[in-house]
Amino acid sequence: MLVLFDAVIFIYGVYTVYSAVNMKQTGKLSSWFTGGTAVSAIRDEKGYIDYIYGRTIVMGAMASLFGLAGFVNDCVTPVPAVMRAMILLFLTVCIWFYISINRAKRRFW
């Protein structure tokens, strides 16, 4: 059961990084970053992309790393100390990313 959770977190991270890179290259927001909100409501789309790009890469990389570490912990060898550190780091990055998204919405919408 936990392997499925690890896979979902890993895939979320990879897709988030892919979406961020694609967004930066095309200059267009995807619904992945707007939460389904209309893109036309954004005042400064390029500024939003520039602001959120690096933060999104960090979040996606952290999610992928956490999913991979969870898979190793569940299927290969238990590493409880590493998993405790990864959980703390992952939660910290999630909170930081949530705050960044809220700041970006206030700033650019």
DONU-33404 format. One line per 8 residues: number of its first residue (from 1); for each residue y, z, x of N, C-alpha, C, O. Coordinates in Angstrom, 3 decimals, m for minus. Atoms other than C-alpha are relative to their C-alpha. Layout:
<nodes>
NUM = Y/Z/X/Y/Z/X/Y/Z/X/Y/Z/X | ...
</nodes>
This chain:
<nodes>
1 = m1.196/0.000/0.819/0.000/0.000/0.000/1.263/0.000/0.865/2.207/m0.736/0.579 | m1.172/m0.045/m0.864/2.457/0.850/2.767/0.175/m1.285/0.796/1.291/m1.626/1.191 | m0.093/1.263/m0.728/1.629/m2.412/4.528/0.811/m1.001/m0.823/1.586/m1.779/m0.266 | m0.775/0.867/0.871/3.042/m4.264/1.529/1.492/0.345/0.087/2.336/m0.549/0.157 | m1.382/m0.446/m0.150/6.231/m2.189/1.760/0.568/m0.459/1.343/1.697/m0.947/1.403 | m0.429/0.441/m1.326/6.463/m2.938/5.492/0.278/m1.500/0.022/1.257/m1.949/0.619 | m0.176/1.454/0.047/6.053/m6.660/4.813/1.267/m0.370/m0.774/2.009/m1.261/m0.361 | m1.197/0.293/0.796/8.764/m6.650/2.136/1.264/0.306/0.800/2.203/m0.489/0.800
9 = m1.165/m0.364/m0.816/11.222/m4.842/4.429/0.192/m1.005/1.138/1.319/m1.410/1.423 | m0.088/0.975/m1.089/10.423/m7.219/7.296/0.545/m1.332/m0.508/1.442/m1.910/0.105 | m0.448/1.274/0.565/10.878/m10.312/5.108/1.459/0.093/m0.437/2.223/m0.852/m0.241 | m1.398/m0.211/0.375/14.129/m8.877/3.706/0.899/m0.147/1.229/1.928/m0.820/1.171 | m0.797/0.071/m1.223/15.442/m8.476/7.254/0.120/m1.404/0.550/1.206/m1.838/0.933 | m0.008/1.369/m0.521/14.455/m11.960/8.366/0.861/m0.887/m0.898/1.654/m1.687/m0.400 | m0.785/0.836/0.918/15.952/m13.547/5.240/1.490/0.342/0.068/2.337/m0.541/m0.061 | m1.400/m0.399/m0.115/19.155/m11.542/5.622/0.643/m0.617/1.235/1.768/m1.111/1.169
17 = m0.523/0.623/m1.221/19.623/m12.758/9.189/0.138/m1.509/m0.202/1.150/m2.098/0.178 | m0.053/1.444/0.272/18.805/m16.332/8.121/1.193/m0.337/m0.897/1.925/m1.288/m0.623 | m1.101/0.249/0.933/21.293/m16.155/5.239/1.357/0.175/0.674/2.287/m0.589/0.415 | m1.261/m0.229/m0.706/24.021/m14.748/7.479/0.326/m1.159/0.940/1.465/m1.623/0.987 | m0.217/1.120/m0.924/23.584/m17.482/10.074/0.340/m1.258/m0.788/1.250/m1.997/m0.411 | m0.265/1.165/0.844/23.471/m20.154/7.358/1.402/0.068/m0.603/2.113/m0.935/m0.659 | m1.324/m0.201/0.576/26.583/m18.699/5.732/1.083/m0.275/1.040/2.092/m0.909/0.731 | m0.982/0.201/m1.066/28.449/m18.710/9.052/0.123/m1.485/0.358/1.227/m1.981/0.586
25 = m0.013/1.409/m0.369/27.445/m22.313/9.828/0.622/m0.881/m1.077/1.378/m1.802/m0.771 | m0.504/0.840/1.089/28.251/m23.752/6.400/1.372/0.431/m0.490/2.110/m0.374/m1.059 | m1.273/m0.509/0.490/31.243/m21.553/5.635/0.006/0.286/m1.485/1.067/0.467/m2.082 | 0.114/m0.267/1.430/29.943/m20.959/2.111/m0.836/1.246/m0.226/m1.857/1.456/0.429 | 0.721/m1.222/0.331/28.834/m17.671/0.618/m1.222/m0.307/m0.843/m1.205/m1.213/m1.676 | 1.160/0.096/0.875/25.402/m17.321/m0.880/0.028/1.195/m0.950/0.704/2.191/m0.695 | 0.033/m1.100/0.968/24.664/m15.139/m3.878/m0.656/1.241/0.599/m0.517/2.336/0.052 | 0.627/m1.125/m0.690/22.674/m12.927/m1.485/1.056/1.010/0.452/0.790/2.211/0.490
33 = m1.061/m0.861/m0.521/25.986/m11.538/m0.170/1.015/0.420/m1.043/1.785/1.354/m0.819 | m0.985/m0.341/1.018/27.998/m11.448/m3.354/m0.594/0.835/m1.122/0.136/1.299/m1.998 | 0.632/m0.796/1.039/25.469/m9.620/m5.501/0.027/m0.690/m1.359/0.017/m0.030/m2.398 | m0.022/0.759/1.233/25.551/m12.397/m8.081/1.389/m0.146/m0.597/1.549/m0.792/m1.633 | m1.376/0.104/0.479/29.318/m12.059/m8.525/0.515/m1.405/0.273/0.109/m2.040/1.246 | m0.561/1.339/m0.172/31.263/m15.275/m8.915/0.732/m0.106/1.331/1.556/0.746/1.666 | m0.625/0.212/m1.308/32.319/m16.624/m5.535/1.484/m0.308/m0.162/2.272/m0.032/0.743 | m1.406/0.361/0.203/35.597/m17.856/m7.031/0.908/1.225/m0.042/2.124/1.095/0.097
41 = m0.812/m1.213/0.052/36.740/m14.225/m7.316/0.455/0.457/1.384/1.336/1.311/1.490 | m0.350/m0.403/m1.357/36.970/m13.909/m3.534/1.289/m0.696/0.416/1.398/m1.920/0.342 | m1.293/0.547/m0.424/40.529/m14.360/m2.257/m0.106/m0.751/1.317/0.441/m1.844/1.464 | 0.079/0.568/m1.344/39.632/m15.083/1.370/m1.468/m0.100/0.409/m2.020/0.812/1.025 | 1.431/0.178/m0.258/36.116/m16.481/1.683/m0.310/m0.018/1.495/m1.274/0.613/1.930 | 0.241/0.063/m1.446/36.361/m17.267/5.411/0.182/1.367/0.646/m0.597/1.745/1.521 | m0.207/m1.342/m0.528/37.761/m13.819/6.169/m1.156/0.928/m0.334/m1.568/1.747/0.487 | 1.149/m0.816/0.416/34.938/m12.210/4.205/m1.215/m0.335/0.854/m1.929/0.558/1.310
49 = 1.140/0.423/m0.814/32.353/m14.260/6.088/0.137/0.536/1.426/m0.824/1.060/1.990 | m0.217/m0.502/m1.361/33.890/m13.352/9.450/m0.184/1.510/0.088/m0.722/2.018/1.071 | 0.088/m1.460/0.002/34.062/m9.670/8.514/m1.443/0.473/m0.138/m1.854/1.417/0.537 | 1.329/m0.515/0.343/30.535/m9.318/7.182/m1.118/m0.582/0.873/m2.223/m0.040/0.893 | 1.035/0.701/m0.760/28.648/m11.680/9.526/m0.727/0.902/1.005/m1.947/1.048/0.929 | 0.627/m0.836/m1.032/28.011/m9.350/12.479/m0.691/1.213/m0.588/m1.761/1.611/m0.128 | 0.592/m1.170/0.654/27.337/m6.381/10.223/m1.310/m0.371/m0.696/m2.261/0.410/m0.717 | 1.211/0.458/0.674/24.786/m8.408/8.291/m1.115/m0.274/1.001/m2.281/0.012/0.729
57 = 1.007/0.235/m1.046/23.014/m9.459/11.475/m0.609/1.331/0.436/m1.825/1.430/0.600 | 0.499/m1.323/m0.392/22.735/m5.790/12.491/m0.931/0.553/m1.074/m2.005/1.067/m0.761 | 0.829/m0.521/1.092/21.381/m4.820/9.064/m1.328/m0.749/m0.084/m2.382/m0.127/m0.215 | 1.226/0.787/0.064/18.870/m7.667/8.988/m0.934/0.275/1.169/m2.146/0.393/0.991 | 0.825/m0.294/m1.179/17.678/m6.997/12.527/m0.622/1.386/m0.108/m1.782/1.578/0.259 | 0.528/m1.354/0.155/17.295/m3.288/11.760/m1.118/0.026/m1.035/m2.131/0.695/m0.831 | 1.043/0.049/1.028/15.301/m4.026/8.595/m1.269/m0.654/0.545/m2.375/m0.178/0.287 | 1.170/0.666/m0.590/13.019/m6.427/10.479/m0.711/0.915/0.983/m1.939/1.006/0.978
65 = 0.577/m0.920/m0.970/12.495/m3.922/13.267/m0.714/1.158/m0.688/m1.794/1.568/m0.262 | 0.612/m1.096/0.749/11.772/m1.142/10.769/m1.304/m0.455/m0.665/m2.298/0.269/m0.636 | 1.219/0.523/0.622/9.249/m3.309/8.887/m1.101/m0.221/1.016/m2.266/0.077/0.752 | 0.977/0.228/m1.063/7.538/m4.282/12.130/m0.549/1.318/0.537/m1.754/1.443/0.755 | 0.452/m1.306/m0.489/7.402/m0.683/13.368/m0.899/0.682/m1.032/m1.877/1.333/m0.665 | 0.841/m0.568/1.046/5.983/0.424/10.016/m1.369/m0.651/m0.034/m2.375/0.030/m0.233 | 1.280/0.705/m0.044/3.286/m2.245/10.217/m0.839/0.473/1.175/m2.036/0.722/1.027 | 0.721/m0.494/m1.185/2.344/m1.153/13.737/m0.502/1.411/m0.253/m1.636/1.742/0.093
73 = 0.387/m1.379/0.294/2.294/2.470/12.588/m1.174/0.055/m0.978/m2.059/0.899/m0.834 | 1.050/m0.032/1.015/0.054/1.670/9.609/m1.281/m0.684/0.427/m2.367/m0.233/0.061 | 1.182/0.819/m0.279/m2.313/m0.917/11.088/m0.519/0.066/1.432/m1.708/m0.147/1.667 | 0.430/0.055/m1.395/m2.399/m0.619/14.863/m0.249/1.400/0.545/m1.390/1.773/0.820 | 0.133/m1.357/m0.513/m1.733/2.892/16.072/1.105/0.875/m0.581/2.259/0.451/m0.630 | m1.049/m0.877/0.545/0.094/5.838/14.511/0.974/0.440/1.099/0.571/0.880/2.175 | m1.057/m0.434/m0.913/3.398/6.581/16.219/1.007/0.823/m0.813/2.090/0.336/m1.138 | m0.838/m0.786/0.913/4.890/9.421/14.171/1.400/0.296/0.531/2.359/0.303/m0.241
81 = m1.326/m0.297/m0.547/7.748/10.257/16.544/0.905/m1.233/m0.092/2.085/m1.120/m0.425 | m0.767/1.245/0.084/8.869/6.628/16.660/0.389/m0.271/m1.454/1.514/m0.688/m1.728 | m0.294/0.253/1.411/8.632/6.337/12.871/1.073/0.945/m0.532/1.913/0.528/m1.330 | m1.057/m0.926/0.426/10.752/9.446/12.328/1.367/m0.483/0.483/2.347/m0.456/m0.262 | m1.255/0.525/m0.552/13.422/7.996/14.618/0.405/m1.290/m0.716/1.586/m1.492/m0.999 | m0.297/1.256/0.686/13.167/4.584/12.923/0.507/0.241/m1.421/1.428/m0.438/m1.875 | m0.449/m0.323/1.360/13.531/6.103/9.446/1.444/0.492/0.033/2.272/0.060/m0.769 | m1.365/m0.521/m0.115/16.632/8.010/10.515/0.989/m1.118/0.354/2.070/m1.199/m0.229
89 = m0.858/1.102/m0.402/18.114/4.948/12.208/0.186/m1.006/m1.143/1.297/m1.474/m1.390 | m0.068/0.957/1.103/17.278/2.660/9.272/0.893/0.519/m1.129/1.714/m0.224/m1.666 | m0.847/m0.573/1.050/18.859/5.012/6.739/1.469/0.038/0.419/2.359/m0.210/m0.395 | m1.378/m0.010/m0.510/21.951/5.369/8.921/0.621/m1.387/m0.077/1.765/m1.535/m0.505 | m0.502/1.372/0.055/22.325/1.593/9.202/0.206/m0.439/m1.451/1.181/m1.129/m1.751 | m0.161/0.345/1.422/21.794/1.197/5.429/1.279/0.592/m0.568/2.016/m0.093/m1.278 | m1.227/m0.650/0.485/24.571/3.690/4.675/1.228/m0.668/0.603/2.197/m0.940/m0.106 | m1.113/0.682/m0.670/26.880/2.076/7.243/0.243/m1.381/m0.601/1.391/m1.776/m0.803
97 = m0.128/1.338/0.568/26.177/m1.378/5.788/0.560/0.070/m1.419/1.386/m0.761/m1.795 | m0.519/m0.182/1.358/26.824/m0.160/2.229/1.511/0.271/0.034/2.271/m0.292/m0.754 | m1.432/m0.300/m0.147/30.177/1.264/3.317/0.756/m1.256/0.439/1.853/m1.516/m0.055 | m0.631/1.242/m0.462/30.995/m2.011/5.136/0.164/m1.006/m1.130/1.201/m1.660/m1.238 | m0.072/0.925/1.136/30.217/m4.065/2.033/1.106/0.433/m0.958/1.868/m0.401/m1.447 | m1.057/m0.490/0.895/32.468/m1.849/m0.088/1.389/m0.244/0.582/2.310/m0.625/m0.141 | m1.292/0.277/m0.645/35.298/m2.153/2.431/0.340/m1.486/m0.068/1.486/m1.857/m0.321 | m0.232/1.437/0.053/34.875/m5.914/2.534/0.386/m0.445/m1.398/1.244/m1.315/m1.553
105 = m0.341/0.359/1.378/34.992/m6.144/m1.250/1.438/0.422/m0.323/2.174/m0.323/m0.969 | m1.372/m0.453/0.243/38.193/m4.097/m1.376/1.012/m0.860/0.750/2.112/m1.115/0.260 | m0.919/0.726/m0.864/39.743/m6.119/1.413/0.168/m1.477/m0.375/1.268/m2.023/m0.293 | m0.018/1.443/0.185/38.831/m9.676/0.444/m0.140/m0.461/m1.448/m0.053/m1.660/m1.713 | 0.160/0.411/1.405/38.316/m9.628/m3.355/1.185/0.364/m0.792/1.231/0.098/m1.993
</nodes>
